[in-house]
Amino acid sequence: MIADLVGAVVQLALVSLGSPLLIGVVRTLKARLVGRRGPSPWQPYADLRKLLGKERVVSTTTSWIFAVTPTILAATMLVSALIVPLVISRPALGFAGNVIVLMYLFLIGTFFLALAGLDAGSAFGGMGGSREVAVAALAEPTIVLAVFALAMRAGTINLGGVVERVSTDPWVALAPGHLLAFAAFFIVMLAETGRLPVDNPATHLELTMIHEAMVLEYSGPDLALIEWAAAMKLFLFMSLLANLFFPWGVPTHASVTTLAVGAIVLAAKLAVLAGLLAVMETGVAKLRLFRVPELLAGSFALALLSVTSMFLLR
């Protein structure tokens, strides 16, 4: 019982405290790849501290939805941190840790953020909200299908069960269906977290924004919560990529030694994925908005091929 509690605390600490560092590392790597010095990897912490010290400015046209959305976003990500197998395959809420529950948690945040964009009465907020919902509607089925391809081989939709089953057979990670599911999940991760080529987190050009358009009316501590939640979402998606598809080194039981090993292994995997993300974002440009459905349709086709290959290539 105490070991499970310690594991839950470690997972919450990693997600809540490590997610800004992941954002900072990706930004620094991208800057170095294009020949710039770039910001320090610790810059997101300074940005959050600055926002927490600023005054909260709220439009008079907003309702309670606008006020509670930042808290809901942060809360759903923290609950998700107790479901996703990060440093241990059986986290505190692992009994509820199937992909359907996790996607519903992510959708709750997306739903309220889109409503908040509409609630402010801003034209850009409404535009960003409609785009975000359209992307989510196209992306969520692909996530479920990609994880379902792994679940078919593992015999369970529990995320921890999938990790344990795949880790017992290292060669599964090199199977064609496994690699197709990884590619589909990676593309959807870019869409869900607002990365290139679907969205550009570094731009404030109104006609191209998706996520940033919905949060234009937020300021101060509210904006800090939203930015923190977005960083945690990227951390969780990349952790799912790392541990679901390459689950080596993820312990099954919580102890001081196993948690330390799990944290080190996760950090190494995230470093590799952060480098891959930085290289990819440096080499591609943002897609036109009407091209995004084509990209997501391609990811869905990859996930469908992955499921099909599970039947044909047993």
URZIBEL-V233408 format. One record per backbone hydrogen bond with DSSP energy under -1.0 kcal/mol. NH is the residue of the N-H (numbers start at 1). CO is the residue of the C=O. E is the energy in kcal/mol with one decimal. If there is no record, write none. Layout:
# URZIBEL-V233408
[[NH:CO:E] [NH:CO:E]]
This chain:
# URZIBEL-V233408
[[5:1:-1.9] [6:2:-2.5] [7:3:-2.4] [8:4:-2.2] [9:5:-2.2] [10:6:-2.5] [11:7:-2.4] [12:8:-2.5] [13:9:-2.5] [14:10:-2.6] [15:11:-2.3] [16:12:-2.7] [17:13:-2.4] [18:14:-1.8] [19:15:-1.2] [22:18:-1.9] [23:19:-1.9] [24:20:-2.4] [25:21:-2.6] [26:22:-2.2] [27:23:-2.3] [28:24:-2.4] [29:25:-2.7] [30:26:-2.3] [31:27:-2.1] [32:28:-2.4] [33:29:-2.2] [34:30:-1.1] [35:32:-1.3] [36:31:-3.0] [43:40:-2.1] [46:42:-1.2] [47:43:-2.4] [48:44:-2.3] [49:45:-2.3] [50:46:-2.2] [51:47:-2.3] [52:48:-2.3] [53:49:-1.1] [54:51:-1.2] [62:59:-1.1] [67:63:-1.0] [68:64:-2.3] [69:65:-1.5] [72:68:-2.4] [73:69:-2.7] [74:70:-2.2] [75:71:-2.6] [76:72:-2.6] [77:73:-1.7] [78:74:-2.0] [79:75:-2.4] [80:76:-2.1] [81:77:-1.5] [82:79:-1.3] [83:80:-1.5] [84:80:-2.5] [86:84:-1.1] [89:251:-2.9] [93:82:-2.3] [94:91:-1.9] [96:93:-1.6] [97:94:-1.6] [98:96:-1.4] [99:157:-1.1] [102:98:-1.8] [103:99:-2.4] [104:100:-1.9] [105:101:-2.0] [106:102:-2.1] [107:103:-2.5] [108:104:-1.9] [109:105:-1.5] [110:106:-2.1] [111:107:-3.0] [112:108:-2.3] [113:109:-2.2] [114:110:-2.3] [115:111:-2.1] [116:112:-2.4] [117:113:-1.9] [118:114:-1.7] [119:115:-2.6] [120:116:-1.4] [121:118:-1.3] [126:122:-2.1] [127:123:-2.0] [128:124:-2.8] [129:125:-2.5] [130:126:-2.2] [131:127:-1.9] [132:128:-2.5] [133:129:-2.2] [134:130:-1.8] [135:131:-2.4] [136:132:-2.5] [137:133:-2.4] [138:134:-1.3] [139:135:-2.1] [140:136:-2.6] [143:139:-1.7] [144:140:-2.2] [145:141:-2.3] [146:142:-2.7] [147:143:-2.4] [148:144:-2.1] [149:145:-1.6] [150:146:-1.0] [151:147:-2.6] [152:148:-2.2] [154:150:-2.2] [155:151:-2.6] [159:97:-3.3] [162:158:-2.2] [163:159:-2.2] [164:160:-2.4] [165:161:-2.3] [166:162:-2.6] [167:163:-2.1] [169:166:-1.2] [172:169:-2.1] [173:170:-1.1] [174:171:-1.3] [175:172:-1.7] [179:175:-2.3] [180:176:-2.4] [181:177:-2.1] [182:178:-2.1] [183:179:-2.3] [184:180:-2.3] [185:181:-2.5] [186:182:-2.5] [187:183:-2.0] [188:184:-2.0] [189:185:-2.4] [190:186:-1.6] [191:187:-1.5] [192:188:-3.0] [193:189:-1.9] [195:190:-2.9] [198:195:-1.3] [199:195:-2.3] [203:200:-1.5] [208:205:-1.8] [218:215:-1.2] [222:219:-1.1] [224:220:-1.9] [225:221:-2.2] [226:222:-1.9] [227:223:-2.6] [228:224:-2.3] [229:225:-2.6] [230:226:-2.3] [231:227:-1.9] [232:228:-2.3] [233:229:-2.2] [234:230:-1.9] [235:231:-2.2] [236:232:-2.6] [237:233:-2.4] [238:234:-2.4] [239:235:-2.0] [240:236:-2.3] [241:237:-2.2] [242:238:-2.3] [243:239:-3.0] [244:240:-2.4] [245:241:-1.0] [246:242:-1.1] [250:247:-1.5] [259:255:-2.7] [260:256:-1.8] [261:257:-2.5] [262:258:-2.9] [263:259:-2.3] [264:260:-2.2] [265:261:-2.7] [266:262:-2.4] [267:263:-2.3] [268:264:-2.1] [269:265:-2.3] [270:266:-2.8] [271:267:-2.0] [272:268:-1.8] [273:269:-2.5] [274:270:-2.7] [275:271:-2.0] [276:272:-2.3] [277:273:-2.7] [278:274:-2.5] [279:275:-2.5] [280:276:-2.3] [281:277:-2.6] [282:278:-1.7] [283:279:-1.4] [287:197:-3.0] [291:288:-2.1] [292:289:-1.0] [295:291:-1.7] [296:292:-2.5] [297:293:-2.4] [298:294:-1.9] [299:295:-1.8] [300:296:-2.1] [301:297:-2.1] [302:298:-2.0] [303:299:-2.3] [304:300:-2.5] [305:301:-2.5] [306:302:-2.0] [307:303:-2.1] [308:304:-2.4] [309:305:-2.5] [310:306:-1.1] [311:308:-1.1] [312:308:-1.8] [313:309:-3.0]]
